[in-house]
């Protein structure tokens, strides 16, 4: 077997191993945030002396935003306030850590999509830039509670995932309304299993991810924060990272040897790309980013890229 072939096999093994290494983090996320476990939520409740039964709604992203925009206040010493503060500070310092390491709801679609043939999956980023849409959805998320109350809750993948867990344990998933069925169909179906990378819901419809990516785009400019770094001189334009990225945040530039482009606005710093790079051109750490500031464009390709794992 030639050296190039051996390198490809080794890279694929590394990607699969990295997927397995990420899996315990998502299991931890399930234990931390979702009932009946909700260990993080219970810990926050214990610190605050709150005797309510914690669940995923104890750390709801919507409630503190509604309080801020309707009442003009933000109670940091509440379960919602503390959770939001931790989420935002971590996004500034290390990137969307929650998305890339602890969000079990997002990971479920990604891992399930690995079971489906690439031919059955859509690469949405070939046709549209996700960043404007996800920020537009985030804007709607902020405005909607002020106008329509708790409408957002009807389309919450976190809430539905918790119902799947408690339903599996207690045997009661609750009433399934039209909005719940639509959410499940988009989250796990169209934007999950049948989307390249399995993270379509994260890319277009998750306000938690959009807020983290926005803060990360600011924090990444500072030299002491953690971010994806790129060394163009080491890049061989093999597109391994492009195929491996579940969010479509990386694109191969036109022209041989022109490297890759990166959109920080839909990156979850899962670092799956680092395991797919045979030369170490992509890394995660502090210091200069090395990326071009121009975002990747969603240009049609002659043939869809195949998954790298």
C-alpha positions in Angstrom: 0.0 0.0 0.0 1.4 3.4 -0.9 2.1 6.1 1.8 -0.7 8.3 0.6 -3.2 5.5 1.1 -1.9 4.7 4.5 -2.2 8.3 5.6 -5.9 8.4 4.4 -6.7 5.3 6.4 -4.9 6.7 9.5 -6.8 10.0 9.3 -10.1 8.2 9.0 -9.2 6.1 12.1 -8.3 9.3 13.9 -11.7 10.8 13.0 -13.6 7.8 14.2 -11.6 7.7 17.4 -12.2 11.4 18.0 -16.0 10.9 17.5 -15.8 8.2 20.2 -13.7 10.5 22.5 -16.4 13.2 22.2 -19.2 10.8 23.1 -18.6 10.7 26.9 -18.8 14.5 27.0 -22.3 14.4 25.5 -23.4 11.6 27.9 -22.1 13.9 30.7 -24.2 16.8 29.2 -27.2 14.6 29.4 -26.5 13.8 33.1 -25.9 17.5 33.9 -28.9 19.2 32.3 -31.7 16.8 31.7 -34.3 15.3 34.1 -34.4 13.0 35.8 -30.7 13.5 36.4 -30.1 17.3 36.0 -27.0 17.3 38.2 -25.9 20.8 37.2 -29.4 22.2 37.7 -29.7 20.5 41.1 -26.4 21.9 42.1 -27.5 25.4 41.2 -30.8 24.9 43.0 -28.9 23.7 46.1 -26.6 26.8 46.0 -29.6 29.1 45.7 -31.7 27.3 48.2 -34.4 26.6 45.6 -36.5 23.6 46.5 -38.2 23.3 43.0 -37.6 20.0 41.1 -34.9 20.8 38.6 -35.2 20.0 34.9 -34.0 21.4 31.5 -36.3 24.4 32.0 -34.4 25.3 35.2 -31.6 26.6 33.0 -33.9 27.9 30.2 -32.3 30.3 27.8 -35.5 32.1 27.0 -36.6 33.2 30.5 -33.7 35.6 31.4 -34.0 37.2 28.0 -37.7 37.8 28.4 -37.0 39.3 31.8 -34.3 41.6 30.4 -36.4 42.9 27.4 -39.8 43.1 29.1 -38.9 44.1 32.7 -35.5 45.6 32.1 -33.8 43.4 34.7 -31.4 40.5 34.8 -31.2 38.5 38.0 -27.8 36.9 38.0 -28.5 35.2 41.3 -31.0 32.8 39.8 -30.7 29.5 38.1 -31.4 31.1 34.7 -29.1 34.1 35.4 -26.1 32.0 36.6 -26.5 29.5 33.8 -26.6 32.2 31.2 -23.6 34.0 32.7 -21.5 30.8 32.7 -22.6 30.0 29.1 -21.6 33.5 27.8 -18.3 33.7 29.7 -17.3 30.2 28.5 -18.2 31.2 24.9 -16.0 34.3 25.1 -13.0 32.4 26.5 -13.1 29.0 24.9 -15.7 29.1 22.2 -19.1 27.3 22.0 -18.0 24.7 24.5 -21.6 23.7 25.4 -22.4 23.1 21.7 -19.2 21.2 20.9 -19.0 19.1 24.0 -22.1 19.0 26.2 -25.2 19.5 24.0 -26.6 16.0 23.8 -29.6 17.2 21.7 -27.3 18.5 19.0 -25.0 15.5 19.2 -27.9 13.1 18.7 -28.6 14.3 15.2 -24.9 14.3 14.3 -24.3 10.8 15.5 -27.5 9.4 14.0 -26.6 11.0 10.6 -23.5 8.8 10.5 -25.7 5.8 10.1 -27.2 7.1 6.9 -25.6 7.0 3.4 -24.1 10.3 2.2 -26.3 10.1 -0.9 -29.4 10.5 1.3 -28.2 13.6 3.0 -28.4 17.3 2.0 -25.4 19.7 2.4 -27.4 22.9 3.0 -24.2 25.0 3.1 -23.7 24.3 -0.6 -26.8 26.4 -1.3 -27.0 29.0 1.5 -24.8 30.7 4.1 -26.1 29.5 7.5 -24.8 32.5 9.5 -27.4 35.2 8.4 -30.2 32.7 8.9 -29.2 31.5 12.4 -28.7 35.1 13.5 -32.0 36.0 12.0 -33.7 33.2 13.9 -31.9 34.4 17.0 -33.4 37.9 16.5 -36.8 36.3 16.1 -36.2 34.3 19.3 -35.4 37.5 21.2 -38.4 39.4 19.8 -41.0 36.5 19.9 -41.4 36.2 23.7 -42.2 39.9 24.0 -44.9 39.6 21.3 -46.2 36.1 21.6 -45.3 34.9 25.1 -44.0 31.3 25.4 -44.4 30.4 21.7 -40.7 29.5 21.6 -41.1 26.6 24.0 -43.3 24.8 21.5 -40.3 24.5 19.2 -37.6 23.7 21.7 -35.5 20.6 20.9 -34.1 20.6 24.4 -37.6 20.2 25.9 -38.5 17.4 23.5 -35.2 15.6 24.1 -35.9 15.6 27.9 -39.4 14.2 27.2 -37.7 11.4 25.2 -35.5 10.6 28.2 -38.2 10.8 30.9 -40.6 9.0 28.6 -38.1 6.2 28.1 -37.6 5.9 31.9 -41.1 6.5 33.2 -43.0 5.4 30.1 -44.9 8.7 29.5 -43.6 11.1 26.9 -46.6 13.4 27.3 -49.0 14.8 24.7 -47.6 15.2 21.2 -49.1 18.4 19.6 -48.5 19.5 16.0 -45.6 21.9 17.1 -43.9 19.1 19.0 -44.1 16.7 16.0 -42.9 19.4 13.7 -39.9 20.1 16.0 -39.0 16.4 16.2 -39.3 16.1 12.4 -37.0 19.0 11.8 -34.5 18.4 14.6 -34.0 14.7 14.1 -35.3 14.2 10.6 -34.8 16.7 7.9 -32.1 18.7 9.7 -30.7 15.8 11.6 -30.4 12.4 10.0 -30.9 13.7 6.4 -28.4 16.6 6.7 -24.7 16.4 6.1 -23.1 16.5 9.5 -26.5 16.1 11.3 -26.3 19.6 12.7 -28.9 21.4 10.5 -31.1 22.3 13.5 -28.0 23.7 15.3 -27.0 25.6 12.2 -30.4 27.3 11.5 -32.7 27.1 14.5 -30.8 27.1 17.7 -30.6 30.5 19.5 -28.2 29.1 22.2 -25.7 28.2 19.6 -26.1 31.5 17.7 -25.5 33.5 20.8 -22.4 31.5 21.7 -21.0 31.8 18.1 -21.5 35.5 18.2 -19.7 35.9 21.5 -16.9 33.6 20.3 -16.4 35.7 17.2 -15.6 38.6 19.6 -13.6 36.6 22.1 -11.5 34.9 19.4 -9.9 38.3 18.5 -8.2 38.3 21.9 -4.8 36.5 22.1 -5.4 34.8 25.4 -8.7 33.1 24.4 -9.0 29.6 22.8 -10.0 29.3 19.2 -9.4 27.3 16.0 -6.1 28.3 14.5 -4.9 27.8 10.9 -1.4 27.5 9.5 -1.8 28.0 5.7 1.8 27.0 5.0 1.1 23.5 6.4 -2.3 23.1 4.6 -2.3 20.7 1.5 -5.9 21.5 0.6 -6.9 17.9 1.0 -10.4 19.0 2.2 -10.4 16.4 5.0 -11.4 19.0 7.5 -14.2 20.2 5.2 -15.7 16.7 5.0 -15.4 16.2 8.7 -17.0 19.5 9.9 -20.6 18.7 11.1 -21.5 22.4 10.8 -20.2 23.2 7.3 -18.0 25.9 8.8 -15.1 25.1 6.5 -14.9 25.4 2.7 -12.2 24.6 0.2 -11.1 27.7 -1.6 -11.1 27.8 -5.4 -7.8 27.1 -7.1 -5.2 24.5 -6.3 -3.3 25.1 -3.1 -5.4 28.1 -2.0 -6.3 26.5 1.3 -9.6 26.7 3.2 -12.0 29.3 4.4 -13.6 29.3 7.8 -16.8 30.8 9.2 -16.6 31.3 13.0 -20.2 32.2 13.0 -21.4 28.6 12.6 -18.5 26.8 14.3 -19.1 24.9 17.5 -15.4 24.2 18.2 -16.1 20.5 18.4 -12.6 20.1 16.9 -13.5 17.2 14.7 -11.6 19.0 11.9 -8.4 18.8 13.9 -8.5 15.0 13.8 -9.1 15.1 10.1 -6.0 17.2 9.3 -3.0 15.0 8.3 -0.5 17.9 8.6 -1.7 19.7 11.8 -2.6 22.8 9.8 -5.7 23.3 12.0 -5.2 23.4 15.8 -7.1 24.6 18.9 -5.4 27.0 21.3 -4.5 30.6 22.2 -2.7 33.1 20.0 -3.2 34.3 16.5 -6.0 32.8 14.5 -4.4 32.7 11.1 -7.7 32.6 9.2 -8.7 35.0 6.4 -11.5 37.4 7.6 -13.5 36.6 4.5 -16.3 34.1 5.3 -16.6 30.9 3.1 -19.1 31.2 0.3 -21.8 28.7 -0.5 -20.7 28.0 -4.1 -22.2 24.9 -5.8 -19.8 22.0 -6.3 -19.7 19.5 -9.1 -20.2 16.6 -6.7 -21.2 16.4 -3.1 -18.4 15.8 -0.6 -18.4 12.5 1.1 -18.1 12.2 4.9 -14.6 11.7 6.2 -15.7 9.2 8.8 
